[in-house]
Amino acid sequence: MGGVLLFLSQQQTGEKTAAITYSPEQFQFVVGSGHMSAGKLLIDGYEDGHALLSSGPVKVHSETHFILRLEISTGQNILDSEQVPAFYWRQKAHPAKVARLSLSGTQVVDLGKSEDWTGEITEFGFLFTDVDGQAPELGAVSLGGNVLATQVALMLQAWFQFESWSQRSVHFLYGGAQQHPVPLPLVVLIWALATMLIYRLFGGRRPMSMSAYGMAMLLVAWMVLDVRWTANGVRQMKHSITNQWALSNHERMLGGLDGNLYGLIKRFKDKILNEESNRILVVGNLSRFEYHIKRTRYHLFPDSVLVSGQLSEKFDPRNLDYVLFIDDFASKQAGWNQLWQQLPITDDWRDSLQLADSGEMGILFSVRRENP
């Protein structure tokens, strides 16, 4: 542990940086309302299910003040990433752009890991979502540099952070944060090896005794990690029983990470796609929308699906029934004429496509062809 503290102390950057502290009453409501209670701001008024707090105009240098400390309570464990409170900010260089970061409660956050925490920060604040009438509370908020106490807090927080269900957890489970200042498996392994070395130096000479002691230490080290994984799994199980047990498969799919996309594909199938096997081309940015495109193929099964980064001349309309564009401009339906011209297609393809349906993340076109 002395070695861990020594390593963390070398990461200090904020010994001479004075922290900037904000009391909860300094924040202004842009949307929603609340009142002070026992030194904390109680958010109990929402507009369209949201409450927005702003610091007003500020001048914060991201290079020196990148550690966020806050006291926040939501009243319950919220596992849906779309419902948890969020911290947002604006940069002087990009005033129209709003960056945000999901929060999990009272915690220490290293904002320096975000590529958007750069330059001068001109505004920051918090976004709250109404969840079953719960009234979250906001306490003191501070921005400062990195000191040893902060590093220790970040390390412990990463070790015991809760990891909710995701597509990744089907194959792999961290049981904590994906990135650690000091990985817990490394610490317990070094501890096990150090205890075996001490045992050897202070009288453990017999090979059998040394082997038994070494296996015992490795078993204890493994159990330390297993306790963390088990606690994480029990919390996931409790959430599943409480919130998922009574739902139908359709409701579970709608509540998943790709629920909007699932609902869109199901509507396509119910309204448009016939029972016969369809030949569908899915077009989207493979690097930006890889997850959504893969899930689209899954939801379209058993239809024949081909994926491409763009709609080019190498695809013959006579061999296709539908073209599905996966993109985030699909929800901006106000300017269809402009969007239609911006689609990455040639004039020949534009003449072959007929708008069939649209929704968030997806636009479906049927393919007109004279000789199918």
N, C-alpha and C positions, 0 to 999 in steps of 0.2 A: 504493500500500500504506500510505503514511503517512495518507492520508485514511481508509482502512479502519480502521486502528488508532485514529485519533481518534474515529471514529464508535463503535467498540466500547468505548472508554474511557468514553464518556458513559453507557453502560449499567451501569456498576459500581454495586453496592449493598453489597458485602461487605468494604470496606476495614477496617472496625472490628468485623467479626463474626468471632469466633473459631470455627474449624471444630471440629466434634465428630468425633473419630476413634475407630473401633472396630477392634480387632484380631480376626482370624478366630476365635481361641479364646474370645472373649467371647460368641459366638453359641451357643445351646443347640439341640440336636436335639429337635424335637417328633415328627418321623417320620424314620426312617432313622438312619444312623450314618456316622462318618468318623473320620479321625485327622489330626494335624498332620504335615506333611512339608515340610522346607526352608522353614519360616516360613509355609506356606499350609495351609489346611484341605482335605484330600482327601476328597471325598464318594464313598464306595464301597459304602454299604449303603442299600437301598431297601425300602420296604414298599408293595406293590401298585404298584410302578413309580415311586414318588415319595419324595423326601426334603425335609423342611421344617425350616428354620432360623429361630429367633426371637431377637430382641434382648432379650426379656423386657420388663418394664414400663419405659418411658422417658417423658421429657417433652421433646419437640422442638417448637419454635415454627416453624410452616411459613412464616411471613412472613420470617423471618431466615435460616432454614436450608433452602434449597430446591434447592441444587446437590449432586447425588449423584456422588461419585467412587468408583470401585470397581475392583479388580483381580479379574478372573474369567476362567477359561479352561475351555472345554468339550472341548478335545482334537480337535475337528473343526468344520467349518462346518455348522450346523444351520439349514436353511431352512424347516422346518415350524414355524409360529408356535405350535403346540400343544406343541412339544417343547423350545423354547428356555427357558433359566432365566428366572424372573420375580421381580421385586421387589414385595413387598406391604407394606401398612401399615393401621393402624387409627386412626380419629379419636376423640378424646374425646367429641365430640358425637354420634357414631354408633358406639358400641363393637361392635355386632353386624355392622356392615358392613365387609367386607374389600375394599380396592381393590388392584389389581395392575397391573404394567407389565412388558411383555416386555423382555428384555435381549439384547444381541448380543455381549457379551464385555466386555473392559476398556474402559471408556468414561466419559464425563462426561454426566450426565443432568440436564436442567432440569425438575425435578419441578413447578415453578411453572406449567407449561403444562397440568398435569392439574387438572381442576376438583375432584378429590377431595383434593388436597393443600392443605387449609385447616385453620385452627384449630390445636389442639394434637394432636400425634401421640403416641399412647400405646404403640405397638408397631410394629415393622417387622421384615422378615426376607426370606428367599429361598426360592423353591420350585424344586427341580431334578427333572427327569424322566429316568428311566433310558433312555439311547439306545445300544443295541448294546453295552452293557457299558462304555461310556466313563465315566471317573471325573473329573468336573469339579473344578477347584480354585478356592477363594475366598481372596483376599488381603485387603489393607487396605480398609476402607470408611470414608468420611468424608462428613459433611453440613456444608455451609457456605453462605456468601453468594456473590454474583457479583462476580468480580474480572476484570481484563483477561485474565489467562492463561486463565481459564475461558471467557471469550467467544471467544478465539482457538481454543481446543480445540473448542468447540461449532461454530464456523464451519468448521473443517477437517473435523470429523467429519460435518457435514451435506453438505459438498462431495463426500466420497468414500464416503458410506454406500452399502451394497449394497441395491439394490431387487429383491426377489424377484418371481417371476411372480405375477400376480393378474388378476382380471377387467379391471382398469383398463389393464394393460399391453397388452391387445389393441388398444387405441386410442391410448394415450399412455404414455410412459416418461420419468420424471424423470431416472433415472440417478443419483439421490442421494436425500436427504431431500426430502419434499414441502414442508417449510418451512425456510427458511434465515435465520440472523441477518443475513447478507449474501449475496445470490444470486451464485453464480459467474458466470452469464452477464452480469450487470451489471458485475462486476469486469473481465472480459476485454474487454467492449465499451468501457468507460472507458479501459482500457489502450490499446486500438487507436486510439481517437480522440486520446488524449494523445500517442501517438507520432507520429501524423500532424501534430498541431499543432506538436510540437517540430521535425519535419522541415521544416515550412513556415517556422518562425521562423529556422531556421539554414541557409537557402540553397536549400531546395527550391522554386524559382520556376516551373519549366516545368510547364505543365498536364499534359502526358503523363507526365512523371516523377512528379508528385504523384499522379496517378490510379493509376499502376502501384504506387507505394509504398503508397498507401491500400488497394488491393485485396489486396496482399501481407499487410498487417497484419490485415485482416479475415479473411483465409484462415487465418493463424496462430491468431487468436482462436477461429475455428470449430474448428480442429484440436484446441485445448486441450479444448474441450467434447466433441469427438468421441472423444478418447482416454478420457475418463471414461465415456461411453456404451458404447464398445466393450469396455472392461474389464468393465463391468457385464454386457454381453451374453455375453462369453466365460465368465464365471462362471456365468451362468444356463445356457448351453449345456453346460458341464461337468457341472453338476448334473443336467440332463435326460438326458444320455447315461449317467451313472452310475446314476441312480435310476429313470428312466422308460422307457428304451429297451426293456427286456425285458418290460415290463408290457403286458397286454392293454388294450383300450379300457375295458372294465369296471373293471379294477383302477385305471386312471388316474382314472376318474371317482370311484371310491370314495376315492381319495387327494386329491381336490380340495378347494377351500374349502367346497363344499356337498356333500361326500361323504356325510354322514349323511342329508341330504335326498334325495340321489340313490338311496341304498340303500333308503330308506323307500318312495319312489315305485315303484321297481322291484319291491319286494315286493308292493305294492298291485296292480301290473299282473299279476304272476305268479300271485297267489293269488285275487284278487277281480275285478279289472276284466276284462271280456270283450273279445274281439277287435273287437266292434262299437264304433262311435264313442259315447263316453259324454258326457253333459252334466254337467259338474262345476262346482260353485261353490266357489271358494277364498276363505275368510274369514280376515282377519288385520289387524293394525294396520299400515296402509299406510306410516306414517312410521317405525315401529320395525323392521318386518320387510319393508321394500320389496325388499331384495336376495333374501331367501328366497322371497318371493312370485313375483318375476320368474323365478327359477330353477325354481320349481314349475311354472309355465306351460310352460317349456321342456321339462322332463322329462316332462310329461303329453302332449306332442304325439304323435299328431294328435287327441287328444280335444278336444272343445269346452270351453273353460274361460272362466269369467267371474269377475272379481275384485271383492270388495266389502270395505269396512271393517267391516261388521256384517251379521248375518242378520236382515233386517227383513221386514215383511209385504208389501213390494213384490215379493218373489220367490214365485212359485207353485210348491209342491212337485211339482205335476203336470208341470212343465217341467224337472225335474232328476232325475238318477240318483244323484248323490253330492254330499256336502258335505264339504270338507276344511278343517279349522281349522289354521292355521299359528300356533303360539304356543309359548312356552317352558314352559308348565305341562303340556305333553303328557307330559313325562318323569316327572311326579309321579303315578304310577299308584296309589300307596298309598291315596289318598282319592278314589276314583272317584265316590262318592255326592256328596261335597261339590263336586268339580269339575263334575259334571254340572249341579248347580244354579247354578254360577257362570258357565256358558257364556252368552254374550250372545245368548240366543234367547228367543222367546215360548213360552208353554205349548203353543200350537198346533204350533209348529215342533218342540218337544220331543217331542210325540206322534208326529211324522212321521219322526223320525230313529231309526235303529238302528245301534248301534256295530258297525263292521265290522273295524277294525284301528287300531293306534296305535303310536307310536314317538317318538323324540326329534324335537321340533319339529313334529309333525303328528298329528292325530286324524282318521280317515276314518269317515264315517257314510254308510250307504245310506239312500235316501229311500223310505219306504213310501207308496204311493199306490194308491187303489182303482181309479182310472180313468186309467192312464198314457196 
